[in-house]
Amino acid sequence: MKPPVLIVAVVASAIAYVPLLAQRSQPGQQAPASPRAIAPKDFTGYWVSGVTEDWRWRMVIPARGDYDSVPLNAEGRRVANTWDPKRDETAGESCRAFAAPAIMRVPGRLHITWDNDSTLRMDTEAGTQTRLLRFAATGSARTDDRQAIRGESTWQGQSFAQWELSGRGGMFGGRPPRPGGALKVVTTHIRPGYLRKNGVPFSANTVLTEYFNVLGPEDNGDLWIVVTTIVQDPQYLTGRFFTSTHFKKLSDGSSWHPTPCRAL
């Protein structure tokens, strides 16, 4: 006995909205909306970091051996104790503390734009770095997409983004799932560098997971981005290293002054 036509139509419609299953539109079907079109919040614009915690590690360069609160293992502590900024400068490694796992913690401004309909571009004032946060074609990052990209590791690595889904929906929820307010980014293929400017290391095996949330407006109109960062590194860390960083939105880019990487 064939299923009722209505059930078939509902199931087909629901599946079309599941990002991991809907890889391409069938003839006669509407193409999935781009990640830019379905963005739940506006992340674009100029933002400045607010340093209200971890001052001693963010606003000044800590002393060699100061790796408090970082879950370093014995090898990580050994490497951190050999930090030599002059050696880094000479070797052309001045950007070690400006790589993806640390750049959100470096005080300064961000400029976020859409590079295209499926790529968010994030330029940093500190170190003059550029991060490209790439969405899959359907708006979600997939394992096979990550495995498809190969090449030399860079300071900002390969970042794959997806909108976090929230609310009910799906096959029998009446409506398909919609993006929530959070942007999830997973970054790999990162060139080894520092979690802090005093040589606290991370390795090439590091996986960086970030959650970006836009909050506000507050009563005074302020908008904020809060970035939760999770660093996983089996080579130098005994567990996950969590930090949370916030940025206030600026009215324009008049205060934008990019500076190069410096080891000191």
C-alpha positions in Angstrom: 0.0 0.0 0.0 1.4 3.4 -1.0 1.7 6.0 1.8 -0.8 8.9 1.6 0.3 11.7 -0.7 0.1 14.2 2.1 2.6 12.3 4.3 5.0 12.0 1.4 4.9 15.7 0.7 5.5 16.6 4.4 8.5 14.3 4.7 10.0 15.5 1.4 9.6 19.1 2.5 11.2 18.6 5.9 14.1 16.7 4.5 14.7 19.6 2.0 15.4 21.9 5.0 17.8 19.6 6.8 21.3 21.1 6.0 23.2 17.8 6.3 20.9 16.1 3.8 20.0 18.8 1.3 23.2 19.0 -0.7 21.6 20.3 -3.8 18.2 21.4 -5.1 16.2 19.1 -7.4 14.7 20.4 -10.6 11.7 22.5 -9.8 12.7 23.1 -6.2 13.7 26.4 -4.7 17.5 26.7 -4.0 18.4 26.9 -0.3 18.9 30.4 1.0 22.5 31.5 1.4 24.1 31.8 4.8 24.1 35.5 4.5 20.4 35.6 3.7 19.4 33.5 6.7 21.8 35.2 9.2 19.9 35.6 12.5 22.0 38.5 13.7 24.1 41.2 12.0 27.7 40.6 12.8 29.1 43.1 10.4 30.8 46.4 11.3 33.6 47.7 13.5 34.0 46.3 17.0 36.4 47.2 19.8 37.5 44.8 22.6 36.6 45.5 26.2 39.2 44.3 28.6 37.5 43.8 32.0 39.3 40.5 33.0 42.7 38.9 32.6 44.3 42.3 32.4 47.7 40.9 33.3 47.7 38.5 30.4 46.1 40.7 27.8 47.2 44.3 28.3 50.9 43.6 29.2 53.3 40.8 28.3 53.4 38.3 31.2 56.8 37.1 32.5 58.3 33.9 31.1 56.7 31.0 33.0 53.5 32.8 33.8 51.0 30.3 32.4 48.4 30.4 35.3 44.9 29.2 34.3 46.1 27.5 31.1 45.9 23.6 31.4 49.4 23.0 30.2 51.0 19.5 30.5 54.6 19.0 31.4 55.8 19.4 27.8 53.8 22.5 27.4 55.4 24.1 30.5 58.8 23.1 29.3 58.2 24.8 25.9 56.7 27.9 27.6 59.8 28.3 29.7 62.1 28.5 26.6 60.2 31.5 25.2 62.6 33.9 23.5 60.9 36.9 21.7 64.2 38.0 20.0 64.5 34.6 18.5 61.0 34.8 17.2 61.7 38.2 15.6 64.8 36.9 14.0 63.1 33.8 12.6 60.2 35.8 11.2 57.8 34.3 13.7 56.5 37.6 15.2 52.8 36.6 14.6 52.9 33.5 16.9 50.7 35.3 19.4 48.3 36.6 16.7 47.2 33.2 15.4 43.5 32.1 15.5 43.5 30.5 19.0 44.8 33.8 20.5 43.8 36.7 18.2 40.4 37.3 19.9 42.2 37.9 23.2 44.6 40.5 21.8 43.2 44.0 22.6 42.1 46.0 19.5 39.4 46.4 16.9 37.7 44.0 14.5 36.2 44.7 11.1 33.6 42.1 10.0 32.1 42.0 6.5 30.6 39.5 4.1 33.3 38.5 1.7 30.6 36.8 -0.3 27.2 35.2 0.4 28.9 32.2 2.2 32.0 33.7 3.7 32.3 36.1 6.6 35.6 38.1 6.6 37.1 39.2 9.9 40.0 41.7 9.8 41.9 42.4 13.0 43.6 45.7 13.9 46.2 43.9 16.0 48.6 42.1 13.8 46.8 43.0 10.6 45.3 39.5 10.4 42.4 38.3 8.2 40.2 35.4 9.1 37.8 33.8 6.5 34.8 32.0 8.1 33.4 29.8 5.4 30.0 28.3 5.4 29.0 25.2 3.5 26.7 25.7 0.5 23.6 24.9 2.6 24.7 27.1 5.6 26.3 24.4 7.8 29.8 23.1 8.1 30.2 19.4 7.2 32.9 17.0 7.9 33.5 16.2 4.3 33.8 19.9 3.5 36.6 20.2 6.1 38.4 17.2 4.8 38.2 18.5 1.2 40.6 21.4 2.0 44.2 20.7 2.2 47.3 22.8 2.0 49.9 24.6 4.1 48.9 25.7 7.6 48.6 29.4 8.2 48.3 31.6 11.3 44.5 31.8 10.9 44.0 28.2 9.7 40.9 26.9 7.9 37.7 28.0 9.5 34.3 26.5 8.9 31.2 28.2 10.1 27.5 27.3 10.7 24.5 29.0 12.3 23.4 27.2 15.4 19.8 25.9 15.1 17.2 26.7 17.8 13.6 26.1 18.4 11.4 23.3 17.3 11.0 22.2 13.8 12.0 19.5 11.4 10.1 16.6 10.1 6.9 16.9 12.2 7.5 20.2 14.0 5.4 22.2 11.5 8.3 24.3 10.4 11.9 23.6 9.5 14.6 24.5 12.1 15.8 28.1 11.9 19.1 29.6 12.8 19.5 30.8 16.4 21.6 33.7 17.4 24.9 31.9 17.6 27.6 31.5 15.0 29.7 28.4 15.5 33.2 28.3 13.9 35.6 25.4 13.9 39.2 26.0 12.9 42.0 23.6 12.0 45.2 23.6 10.0 46.7 26.3 12.2 50.4 27.1 12.2 51.9 26.5 15.7 52.0 29.6 17.9 51.2 31.0 21.3 48.1 31.2 23.4 49.7 34.2 25.2 52.4 36.5 24.1 54.9 35.1 26.6 55.3 31.8 24.7 52.5 29.6 26.1 52.4 27.2 23.2 49.8 25.5 21.0 50.7 22.9 18.4 49.7 22.1 14.8 47.3 19.5 16.2 45.1 22.2 17.8 41.3 22.4 17.1 39.7 25.7 17.8 36.0 26.0 18.4 34.3 29.4 18.8 30.8 30.6 19.5 30.0 34.2 18.5 26.9 35.8 19.9 25.5 39.4 19.3 23.9 40.8 22.4 21.8 43.9 22.8 21.0 46.6 22.2 21.3 47.7 25.8 19.3 50.7 27.2 21.9 53.0 25.9 22.0 51.4 22.5 25.2 49.5 22.9 25.6 46.2 20.9 28.1 43.6 21.9 29.7 40.5 20.4 30.6 37.8 23.0 33.1 35.2 21.8 33.4 31.9 23.7 36.7 30.2 22.7 37.6 26.5 23.3 41.1 25.3 22.5 41.9 21.6 22.3 45.5 20.6 21.9 46.5 17.0 22.8 50.2 17.8 22.5 50.5 20.6 25.0 47.2 20.8 27.0 45.7 18.4 29.6 42.2 19.5 28.8 40.1 22.2 27.0 41.1 25.8 27.5 38.1 28.1 27.7 38.0 31.9 27.4 35.3 34.5 26.8 35.9 37.8 25.1 33.6 40.7 24.4 33.6 43.5 21.8 31.4 46.6 21.6 30.1 47.9 18.3 31.5 51.2 17.0 29.6 53.7 14.9 32.2 53.8 12.2 35.8 52.9 11.3 37.4 56.3 12.0 39.5 54.8 14.8 40.7 51.9 12.7 44.5 51.7 12.7 46.0 48.3 11.9 49.4 47.4 13.3 51.8 44.7 12.3 52.7 41.6 14.4 55.3 42.2 17.1 56.9 39.6 19.4 57.2 42.2 22.1 
